């Protein structure tokens, strides 16, 4: 089985603390097959990760977490930034035009400025065939979300719409990479995409952190990474 963490932030996100190389090193240490860097409305970290991937022997899918008008959206296999603030449907269709695919991250989750898509918004969007062909997964386990109840709600939503379930870390520090991940048959990006389209993914969990550890670890690492964030030295 392959293991992929498809929701990771670096210092190219306003709230990230990990360098790109630190993320790749951590992913290799814990034997992930595949990762996606998904910085907020920024693609540079993902492109840098693709350049460094052979050094760490990790497969990388280029990704971005887009701020849509209704909430956050993960987009993959895109190599350029997509305008933030557009309606969800327009954003998904733009990703489709670029040859990418989407996953809804932490749906219905609240707290600490979390910008999450609501169930009604997702259901409405999936009524459009072009959207349904591109929005092919729902994050039903987010390892660092403080709103744990939302994971249960997301799982119910995925069951209702018959869509692939993904688990991810939503890591904002290197140590959190892989706390949540997605298992799939095979080991390649093509294998992952096939599993997502067929709804054949399963959730992979490491030891769950409590809220104090999530917040405390992030705060310490965020302060410690101030120089790198200010100078954009993410390698």
C-alpha positions as a printed Julia matrix, in Angstrom:
235×3 Matrix{Float64}:
   0.0    0.0     0.0
   1.12   3.54   -0.72
   0.84   6.36    1.8
   0.34  10.0     0.81
   0.02  13.21    2.84
  -1.73  15.67    0.54
  -2.09  18.73    2.79
   1.18  20.25    4.03
   2.25  23.87    4.56
   5.7   25.45    4.45
   6.99  28.92    5.26
   5.47  30.1     1.98
   2.13  29.97    3.81
   1.45  32.9     6.12
   0.97  30.44    8.98
   3.62  27.86    8.05
   6.91  27.3     9.84
   8.7   24.46    8.03
  11.18  24.82    5.2
  10.55  22.82    2.05
  13.61  20.66    2.65
  12.54  19.99    6.25
   9.16  18.73    5.02
  10.78  16.43    2.47
  13.27  15.14    5.04
  10.48  14.37    7.5
   8.39  12.64    4.81
  11.34  10.41    3.95
  12.03   9.63    7.62
   8.5    8.31    8.19
   8.38   6.38    4.89
   5.72   8.36    3.04
   5.55   7.53   -0.65
   4.08  10.78   -1.81
   3.33  14.29   -0.54
   1.76  17.52   -1.74
   2.86  20.96   -0.59
  -0.33  23.02   -0.44
   0.56  26.52    0.7
  -2.17  29.14    1.0
  -2.67  30.78   -2.41
   0.99  30.2    -3.25
   2.64  27.66   -5.56
   6.34  28.43   -5.12
   6.95  25.98   -2.27
   5.32  23.16   -4.26
   7.5   23.86   -7.29
  10.59  23.97   -5.11
   9.59  20.64   -3.55
   9.33  19.07   -6.99
  12.87  20.23   -7.78
  14.19  18.78   -4.5
  12.14  15.57   -4.57
  14.79  13.38   -6.26
  17.31  14.29   -3.55
  14.98  12.88   -0.88
  13.5   10.08   -3.03
   9.95  11.32   -2.43
   7.23  11.77   -5.05
   5.68  15.25   -5.01
   2.39  16.41   -6.47
   2.29  20.17   -7.07
  -0.52  21.64   -5.02
  -2.05  24.77   -3.58
  -4.72  25.59   -0.99
  -6.95  28.12   -2.69
  -9.1   30.57   -0.75
 -12.45  30.48   -2.57
 -15.39  32.74   -1.79
 -16.99  29.95    0.24
 -13.94  28.38    1.86
 -10.63  26.61    1.26
 -10.03  24.15   -1.58
  -7.03  21.91   -2.26
  -5.95  21.79   -5.91
  -3.37  19.39   -7.33
  -1.4   18.92  -10.54
  -1.4   22.66  -11.15
   1.76  24.65  -11.76
   0.46  28.18  -11.4
  -1.42  30.25   -8.85
  -5.19  30.46   -9.22
  -7.04  33.64   -8.36
  -8.32  33.62   -4.81
 -11.81  34.78   -3.87
 -13.66  33.22   -6.8
 -16.79  31.11   -6.18
 -16.06  27.45   -5.47
 -17.57  26.24   -8.74
 -15.56  28.71  -10.82
 -12.4   27.75   -8.97
 -12.9   24.02   -9.54
 -13.56  24.6   -13.22
 -10.37  26.65  -13.47
  -8.42  23.79  -11.9
 -10.02  21.45  -14.41
  -8.9   23.66  -17.29
  -5.33  23.39  -15.99
  -5.54  19.58  -15.9
  -5.75  19.31  -12.12
  -8.04  17.78   -9.53
  -9.43  18.94   -6.18
 -10.12  17.78   -2.63
 -12.26  19.62   -0.09
 -10.1   20.12    3.04
 -11.46  20.17    6.6
 -15.09  20.74    5.5
 -17.36  22.24    8.14
 -14.43  22.72   10.55
 -14.36  25.9    12.62
 -11.99  27.68   14.97
  -8.93  29.95   14.75
  -9.91  31.58   11.49
 -10.47  28.27    9.71
 -12.06  28.89    6.31
 -13.97  25.71    5.55
 -16.48  24.77    2.89
 -19.95  23.94    4.16
 -21.79  20.73    3.31
 -24.46  22.57    1.33
 -21.82  24.33   -0.77
 -20.09  21.04   -1.61
 -23.35  19.26   -2.4
 -24.48  22.08   -4.69
 -21.16  22.14   -6.54
 -21.12  18.38   -7.08
 -24.45  18.56   -8.92
 -22.51  19.93  -11.88
 -20.9   17.06  -13.84
 -17.81  19.1   -14.73
 -17.25  19.88  -11.06
 -17.84  16.28   -9.98
 -15.17  15.1   -12.42
 -12.6   17.38  -10.77
 -13.62  17.59   -7.1
 -12.95  13.92   -6.36
 -12.23  13.75   -2.65
 -13.2   15.0     0.79
 -10.72  15.25    3.66
 -12.4   13.17    6.34
  -9.44  13.17    8.72
  -7.39  16.29    9.39
  -4.77  15.46   12.01
  -4.19  19.01   13.26
  -7.69  20.44   13.11
  -8.89  21.54   16.54
 -12.51  20.82   15.59
 -12.46  17.02   15.79
 -16.22  16.68   15.39
 -15.92  18.05   11.85
 -13.99  14.94   10.81
 -17.0   12.8    11.71
 -19.3   15.15    9.8
 -16.99  15.07    6.77
 -17.02  11.27    6.79
 -20.81  11.25    6.75
 -20.81  13.74    3.88
 -18.38  11.6     1.87
 -20.64   8.61    2.39
 -23.69  10.54    1.22
 -22.1   11.78   -2.0
 -20.08   8.63   -2.69
 -16.73  10.37   -2.95
 -13.21   9.34   -1.96
 -12.12   9.93    1.63
  -8.68  11.32    2.35
  -6.65  11.72    5.5
  -3.99  14.41    5.76
  -1.85  16.15    8.35
  -2.52  19.78    7.41
   0.96  20.14    8.89
   2.24  23.63    9.64
   5.39  22.25   11.29
   7.72  19.53    9.99
   7.1   17.22   12.95
   3.39  16.99   12.1
   3.92  15.73    8.54
   2.26  12.35    8.14
   0.15  12.48   11.31
  -2.73  11.94    8.94
  -2.41  10.42    5.48
  -4.2    8.56    2.7
  -3.58   4.9     1.91
  -4.01   3.59   -1.63
  -3.2    0.52   -3.67
   0.14   0.99   -5.42
   2.84   3.58   -4.87
   2.75   6.1    -7.73
   0.88   9.34   -8.4
  -1.13   7.59  -11.11
  -2.07   4.87   -8.61
  -3.25   7.51   -6.15
  -5.34   9.31   -8.74
  -6.95   6.05   -9.83
  -7.79   5.2    -6.21
  -9.3    8.65   -5.63
 -11.44   8.47   -8.74
 -12.65   5.0    -7.79
 -13.26   5.88   -4.15
 -10.76   3.22   -3.04
  -8.68   5.21   -0.55
  -8.49   4.6     3.19
  -7.43   6.76    6.13
  -4.03   6.37    7.78
  -3.47   7.79   11.27
  -0.46   8.12   13.51
  -0.67   9.1    17.18
  -3.21  11.9    17.55
  -2.09  15.13   19.19
  -4.27  16.99   21.66
  -5.12  20.66   21.18
  -2.42  21.87   23.57
   0.3   20.04   21.68
  -1.0   21.2    18.28
  -1.08  24.85   19.31
   2.07  24.79   21.45
   4.21  23.08   18.83
   3.0   25.41   16.1
   3.61  28.56   18.18
   7.16  27.53   19.11
   8.07  26.6    15.56
   6.39  29.66   14.09
   8.41  32.01   16.28
  11.57  30.05   15.57
  11.07  30.32   11.81
  10.59  34.1    11.77
  13.87  34.84    9.98
  13.29  32.27    7.27
   9.77  33.52    6.67
  10.91  37.13    6.43
  13.74  36.3     4.03
  11.91  33.51    2.16
  14.83  31.14    2.64
  12.77  27.99    2.42
  15.42  25.5     1.4
